[in-house]
Amino acid sequence: MRLIPRGLAMMLVSVWAVLVLGGTALAAGTAPDTVTEKAAPRLSPGMEQLLNDIRTLRRTRLEQLNAEIDQMIELAGHEQVTLCTYGDMMRVVGRSGTLADARAAGADVRVIYSALDAVRLAVERPTRQVVFIAIGFETTTPATAVAVREAAARGLKNFSVLTSHKMILPAMRALLDSGDVRVAGFVLPGHVSIITGSDLFRPIVDEYHLPCIITGFEGEQILAALARLTELAAAQEATLENLYPQAVTRPGNRVAQRLIEMVFEPADVCWRGLGNLPASGLRLRTDYARYDARLRFGLPAAGNHEPPGCRCGDVITARATPADCRLFGTVCTPVHAIGPCMVSSEGTCQAWFRYHRAETSKSGSQVARKPVRRAISVSAGRARSASMLSSAPICETLHEEAP
């Protein structure tokens, strides 16, 4: 099968956008302009802006690589590097494409199910540099710590990790301190709480006077948490309640916490929608710095890149809904994701695309929305998902839309 060159593919995407969105405008009731054989159709200002965004997306491929996903793709391009990642990272979009694109172009990118799989691969392939993409909140960090300690015990010199581990509480504080997000309470992630313990979130109740509910991920559990949070918010009661007691305790998993403390230390990192937050991420301690892929390969500190026109930063901080983004449902879909919120099945935009399309007419045009009071689940989907590059909500909130 012959492959279409990237430049031609992008041009076809642009043409597709013109045809699809042009039809959308007509279906929405916009009168067509008079067109002669020699004249090109005039586009609405919104359409012009959208096409400019698409053109800018193409141009950004030539800019300096500084986002985390771009560093992963850059490493994958090294001839002697084998890159190991969880499967849901494969389609996260960077300025230079995706890891799936890199693998299709010949890069050695492996999908693994455990951090120790990367260590075993390094043992089996001593002539290859094996790099594990270490992403996630506190849920997946202990597994990375175990892998690093195992590599150290084996004396491996061909294993390293590209760390993108982050901590949830600093992000919650930053969201609340920003002053432009109305928050009435939080549904807290059970998977993170298993490691950290419920007491981690006590400051949100004590300092910000907001109710917090810890729950699991079954439908019944989420519904129970939302119902209870709504009751507390309506009564203006600030309490911390654990509706997932079968898995979450107050102190959390002390063994996992000690592993994290032994291998990692706090670091300033950049968050989508929140900017650079002090001591909100994790980096390898000096004793394990030889396993830091950024140091080994001379990579700069990762910055943050927002695709032009993409509002994922606003979506994950509850400043906008997916329907507020011009790219949503047109250029950006689950099949062709532009922003990280559309990549994972747990991302806000993909969930909205699949289950909340009532706000979009059959033609794809946006219809008027009434102000609604909405309860949105909190904190980051599955911890190892693409949400760790902020594809799923950091802290979605219970709040009322302004009319």
NORKA-V742405 format. One record per residue. N is the residue number from 1. RES is the residue in one small letter. NEAR is the number of other ideal C-beta (glycine too) atoms within 10 Angstrom. Layout:
BEGIN
n=N res=RES near=NEAR
n=N res=RES near=NEAR
END
This chain:
BEGIN
n=1 res=m near=2
n=2 res=r near=4
n=3 res=l near=9
n=4 res=i near=10
n=5 res=p near=9
n=6 res=r near=13
n=7 res=g near=9
n=8 res=l near=10
n=9 res=a near=11
n=10 res=m near=16
n=11 res=m near=14
n=12 res=l near=11
n=13 res=v near=15
n=14 res=s near=17
n=15 res=v near=10
n=16 res=w near=13
n=17 res=a near=18
n=18 res=v near=16
n=19 res=l near=10
n=20 res=v near=13
n=21 res=l near=21
n=22 res=g near=16
n=23 res=g near=13
n=24 res=t near=19
n=25 res=a near=18
n=26 res=l near=13
n=27 res=a near=13
n=28 res=a near=13
n=29 res=g near=7
n=30 res=t near=13
n=31 res=a near=7
n=32 res=p near=10
n=33 res=d near=11
n=34 res=t near=8
n=35 res=v near=10
n=36 res=t near=6
n=37 res=e near=4
n=38 res=k near=5
n=39 res=a near=9
n=40 res=a near=8
n=41 res=p near=11
n=42 res=r near=11
n=43 res=l near=16
n=44 res=s near=13
n=45 res=p near=7
n=46 res=g near=11
n=47 res=m near=19
n=48 res=e near=11
n=49 res=q near=14
n=50 res=l near=22
n=51 res=l near=16
n=52 res=n near=12
n=53 res=d near=18
n=54 res=i near=20
n=55 res=r near=13
n=56 res=t near=12
n=57 res=l near=21
n=58 res=r near=15
n=59 res=r near=10
n=60 res=t near=18
n=61 res=r near=14
n=62 res=l near=8
n=63 res=e near=11
n=64 res=q near=9
n=65 res=l near=21
n=66 res=n near=17
n=67 res=a near=23
n=68 res=e near=25
n=69 res=i near=24
n=70 res=d near=22
n=71 res=q near=23
n=72 res=m near=30
n=73 res=i near=24
n=74 res=e near=16
n=75 res=l near=25
n=76 res=a near=22
n=77 res=g near=14
n=78 res=h near=14
n=79 res=e near=9
n=80 res=q near=11
n=81 res=v near=20
n=82 res=t near=21
n=83 res=l near=26
n=84 res=c near=25
n=85 res=t near=24
n=86 res=y near=22
n=87 res=g near=13
n=88 res=d near=22
n=89 res=m near=26
n=90 res=m near=17
n=91 res=r near=20
n=92 res=v near=29
n=93 res=v near=27
n=94 res=g near=25
n=95 res=r near=19
n=96 res=s near=19
n=97 res=g near=16
n=98 res=t near=20
n=99 res=l near=25
n=100 res=a near=16
n=101 res=d near=18
n=102 res=a near=22
n=103 res=r near=17
n=104 res=a near=12
n=105 res=a near=14
n=106 res=g near=10
n=107 res=a near=19
n=108 res=d near=17
n=109 res=v near=25
n=110 res=r near=14
n=111 res=v near=15
n=112 res=i near=16
n=113 res=y near=8
n=114 res=s near=13
n=115 res=a near=25
n=116 res=l near=15
n=117 res=d near=16
n=118 res=a near=26
n=119 res=v near=23
n=120 res=r near=14
n=121 res=l near=18
n=122 res=a near=25
n=123 res=v near=14
n=124 res=e near=9
n=125 res=r near=14
n=126 res=p near=10
n=127 res=t near=6
n=128 res=r near=16
n=129 res=q near=20
n=130 res=v near=28
n=131 res=v near=26
n=132 res=f near=31
n=133 res=i near=29
n=134 res=a near=30
n=135 res=i near=28
n=136 res=g near=26
n=137 res=f near=27
n=138 res=e near=26
n=139 res=t near=23
n=140 res=t near=22
n=141 res=t near=27
n=142 res=p near=21
n=143 res=a near=18
n=144 res=t near=27
n=145 res=a near=25
n=146 res=v near=17
n=147 res=a near=25
n=148 res=v near=30
n=149 res=r near=16
n=150 res=e near=18
n=151 res=a near=26
n=152 res=a near=15
n=153 res=a near=9
n=154 res=r near=12
n=155 res=g near=6
n=156 res=l near=18
n=157 res=k near=13
n=158 res=n near=19
n=159 res=f near=26
n=160 res=s near=27
n=161 res=v near=28
n=162 res=l near=23
n=163 res=t near=28
n=164 res=s near=20
n=165 res=h near=25
n=166 res=k near=26
n=167 res=m near=23
n=168 res=i near=24
n=169 res=l near=17
n=170 res=p near=19
n=171 res=a near=25
n=172 res=m near=24
n=173 res=r near=17
n=174 res=a near=20
n=175 res=l near=24
n=176 res=l near=17
n=177 res=d near=10
n=178 res=s near=13
n=179 res=g near=7
n=180 res=d near=7
n=181 res=v near=14
n=182 res=r near=13
n=183 res=v near=19
n=184 res=a near=18
n=185 res=g near=28
n=186 res=f near=28
n=187 res=v near=26
n=188 res=l near=30
n=189 res=p near=28
n=190 res=g near=24
n=191 res=h near=22
n=192 res=v near=26
n=193 res=s near=28
n=194 res=i near=20
n=195 res=i near=23
n=196 res=t near=24
n=197 res=g near=20
n=198 res=s near=22
n=199 res=d near=13
n=200 res=l near=22
n=201 res=f near=24
n=202 res=r near=14
n=203 res=p near=13
n=204 res=i near=23
n=205 res=v near=18
n=206 res=d near=11
n=207 res=e near=11
n=208 res=y near=15
n=209 res=h near=10
n=210 res=l near=25
n=211 res=p near=24
n=212 res=c near=24
n=213 res=i near=27
n=214 res=i near=27
n=215 res=t near=26
n=216 res=g near=20
n=217 res=f near=14
n=218 res=e near=11
n=219 res=g near=8
n=220 res=e near=9
n=221 res=q near=16
n=222 res=i near=18
n=223 res=l near=12
n=224 res=a near=16
n=225 res=a near=26
n=226 res=l near=18
n=227 res=a near=11
n=228 res=r near=18
n=229 res=l near=25
n=230 res=t near=17
n=231 res=e near=13
n=232 res=l near=19
n=233 res=a near=19
n=234 res=a near=10
n=235 res=a near=10
n=236 res=q near=10
n=237 res=e near=13
n=238 res=a near=17
n=239 res=t near=13
n=240 res=l near=21
n=241 res=e near=18
n=242 res=n near=20
n=243 res=l near=19
n=244 res=y near=23
n=245 res=p near=10
n=246 res=q near=8
n=247 res=a near=12
n=248 res=v near=24
n=249 res=t near=14
n=250 res=r near=12
n=251 res=p near=11
n=252 res=g near=19
n=253 res=n near=18
n=254 res=r near=11
n=255 res=v near=9
n=256 res=a near=19
n=257 res=q near=17
n=258 res=r near=12
n=259 res=l near=20
n=260 res=i near=20
n=261 res=e near=11
n=262 res=m near=14
n=263 res=v near=25
n=264 res=f near=23
n=265 res=e near=15
n=266 res=p near=13
n=267 res=a near=17
n=268 res=d near=13
n=269 res=v near=24
n=270 res=c near=20
n=271 res=w near=22
n=272 res=r near=24
n=273 res=g near=23
n=274 res=l near=21
n=275 res=g near=11
n=276 res=n near=14
n=277 res=l near=17
n=278 res=p near=11
n=279 res=a near=12
n=280 res=s near=21
n=281 res=g near=23
n=282 res=l near=25
n=283 res=r near=20
n=284 res=l near=25
n=285 res=r near=14
n=286 res=t near=8
n=287 res=d near=11
n=288 res=y near=19
n=289 res=a near=12
n=290 res=r near=16
n=291 res=y near=25
n=292 res=d near=18
n=293 res=a near=25
n=294 res=r near=19
n=295 res=l near=13
n=296 res=r near=19
n=297 res=f near=16
n=298 res=g near=7
n=299 res=l near=19
n=300 res=p near=10
n=301 res=a near=13
n=302 res=a near=22
n=303 res=g near=14
n=304 res=n near=18
n=305 res=h near=21
n=306 res=e near=16
n=307 res=p near=22
n=308 res=p near=18
n=309 res=g near=20
n=310 res=c near=27
n=311 res=r near=23
n=312 res=c near=29
n=313 res=g near=21
n=314 res=d near=18
n=315 res=v near=30
n=316 res=i near=30
n=317 res=t near=24
n=318 res=a near=23
n=319 res=r near=17
n=320 res=a near=16
n=321 res=t near=21
n=322 res=p near=26
n=323 res=a near=18
n=324 res=d near=13
n=325 res=c near=24
n=326 res=r near=18
n=327 res=l near=25
n=328 res=f near=26
n=329 res=g near=21
n=330 res=t near=20
n=331 res=v near=25
n=332 res=c near=27
n=333 res=t near=15
n=334 res=p near=15
n=335 res=v near=7
n=336 res=h near=13
n=337 res=a near=26
n=338 res=i near=24
n=339 res=g near=28
n=340 res=p near=30
n=341 res=c near=33
n=342 res=m near=31
n=343 res=v near=28
n=344 res=s near=26
n=345 res=s near=14
n=346 res=e near=20
n=347 res=g near=30
n=348 res=t near=27
n=349 res=c near=33
n=350 res=q near=21
n=351 res=a near=19
n=352 res=w near=21
n=353 res=f near=21
n=354 res=r near=10
n=355 res=y near=8
n=356 res=h near=14
n=357 res=r near=13
n=358 res=a near=8
n=359 res=e near=15
n=360 res=t near=19
n=361 res=s near=13
n=362 res=k near=7
n=363 res=s near=13
n=364 res=g near=16
n=365 res=s near=18
n=366 res=q near=16
n=367 res=v near=11
n=368 res=a near=5
n=369 res=r near=12
n=370 res=k near=6
n=371 res=p near=9
n=372 res=v near=9
n=373 res=r near=11
n=374 res=r near=13
n=375 res=a near=20
n=376 res=i near=15
n=377 res=s near=24
n=378 res=v near=26
n=379 res=s near=24
n=380 res=a near=27
n=381 res=g near=24
n=382 res=r near=21
n=383 res=a near=23
n=384 res=r near=23
n=385 res=s near=25
n=386 res=a near=29
n=387 res=s near=29
n=388 res=m near=29
n=389 res=l near=27
n=390 res=s near=29
n=391 res=s near=31
n=392 res=a near=30
n=393 res=p near=25
n=394 res=i near=24
n=395 res=c near=27
n=396 res=e near=23
n=397 res=t near=23
n=398 res=l near=25
n=399 res=h near=17
n=400 res=e near=11
n=401 res=e near=12
n=402 res=a near=6
n=403 res=p near=5
END
